[in-house]
Amino acid sequence: MTLLASSPQAVEDKLPHISANTLNVPELLGQAHHPQAGAIVLFSGEVRDSSHQKQVAYLEYEAQASMANKMIAQILDEAITKWSLSFAVAQHRIGKVAVCESAVVVITASPHRKEAYAANRFIIDKIKHEVPIWKCEYFTDGTKEWGGNCNCHTITGNNREHVYEFND
């Protein structure tokens, strides 16, 4: 968890950004309440039951955990500074993640909704496109497909070129 230094609590990074445990979305959301926050935005990336026109059995995520933790902390710090957030947290699962479970959660809080939404979108896009996390989709027909969080290369033809934009 990362908080602004001006908040009632000191800046903390006790919460790991990469977790092998089920993400506790209600608990994370409960921590986001802040006296300076007029808006809290929650994004939960869920495992859906179909992909590539196949039925998904589950996903499995791998990460370079120490680098991923460091990168997510930097992304959160950047968003906190850019949008003057009252609160920001991001957690990504590794290991087996079932259909309907959260694979990634991002929560942002700020005095106004515009900043909370913009920061949340910035954080999830940066995580998906830049943090060393890989997923394998396991299908009910027994096949599987590896890929990164980012699949922009299927559109751009270049693994280093992304299609997202960060708008203020």
N, C-alpha and C positions, 0 to 999 in steps of 0.2 A: 504494500500500500504506500502511496506517496501523497503527502499532504503539503499544502503551502506552509511556509515557515510562519506566516502571519496568522495561521489558524490556531485555535486553542491548543492543539496538540503539536508536538514537534514533528519535523520531517521523519518519516519512518520508512523502512524497507524490510519489514519483518516478513511480509507475505511473499512467498516465492512466486515469481511470474510464470514459472513452468511447474506443473504439478502432475503427478501420477494419480492423484486422488480425484474423485468426483468433485466438480466445482460446485460449491454451495452458493448458488445465486442469491437466495434470500438473505443469507448472512452477509455476503458482499454488499448487497444493496442496503442493508441495514446500517452498514458502516459509512455509507455515503452521505448521510444526513449531516448538514453543517449549517450553523446559524447564518452564514453569509450566502448560502446557496438558495436561489430562487428557482433553480432548474436542476434536475438530475436526469441524465440520459443513460439508459441501460441498453447495451447491445449484447445479445447472446447468440453466438454462432452455433447452430444446432445441427446434428447429424440427421440428414433427411433419408427417406427410405428408397430413393431412386437417384441414379446418376448414370450418364452415358446410356440411357434407355435400358438400364438393368436395375434389378432390385438389390439394394444394399443390405448386407447382413450386419456389417459394422465397419468402423474405420479404425486404423491404428496409426498413431502419431509417434514420430521420433524427432528428437531435437539434439542439437549440440547445446546442452542445458546451460552451462556456465556462460557461454557467449550469448545465448538467447535471453537469459536473465538480465545480463548487462545491457543488451540492446533495447529490451523492453523498458528498462529503467530509464535509459537515455531518451527514448521516445516519449515516455510519460513526463519527464522533466522538461522536454522541449514544448510539449503541449501545455503544461502548467504555466510556463513562462509566456508563451505566445497568446494564450487565451485567458490568463489570470484566473485559473481554475481554483476553486475551493477544495476540490478533491479529484483524484484520478487513480484508477486501479485497472490493471489488466492481468488476466491469468489465462494460460493456455494449457490444455491437457496434453499429456503424452500417454502412450499405452493404448489399450483397447477402449474405444468409446462407442457405446451402443446408439442405435437409432433413437432419436428424441432426447439424447443427452447433450449438454453443452460442451462443445469442444474449445470454445474461447469466450471469455466475458470481458467486456470493457465497460466501465462506468465512469462518467464524468459529471462533475457538479460545478456550477458557476452561478453568479448572480442572475444571469439572463439565459434564456434557452438558446439563442443564436450561437453563443460561444460554446455551450455544453454540447450542442449537436455537432458543430464544426470540429471541435476537439475530438469528440468520440469517433467521427468518421476518419479524421487524420490518423488517430492511434490505430484503429483496426486496419486501415489500408497499409500503413507502414509495417505493422506486424505481419500481415499476410504477404507482403511483397518483399520484405527485406530481412526478416528474422529467420535464422537457420532452423526451420521446422519443416518436416516432410510428412506426408500422409500416404497411407496405403488403403485404398478402398477394397474391401472384401465383399464380393457379390454372392448372392444365394445360389448362383449356378456353379460355384466353386472357383471362379476366376478372380483375379485381383489386378489392381492397377496402381502403381506408384506414381506419385507426383508431389510437387511442392505445394505450399499453400497458394502460391501465385501460378496462375495459368495464362498470364498475359501473352506468353510466347505463342500460344495457339492462335492468337489474333495478330500479333506483331511480327512473328517469325524470328524474334530475337529474345533470348533468355534475359538480357539486361535492359530491355525496354518495357516499360509499364504503360498501361492505358488509363490509369487513374490520374486525377488532378486534385490538388489541395487548394480548395477555394476558401477564402476568408469569409 
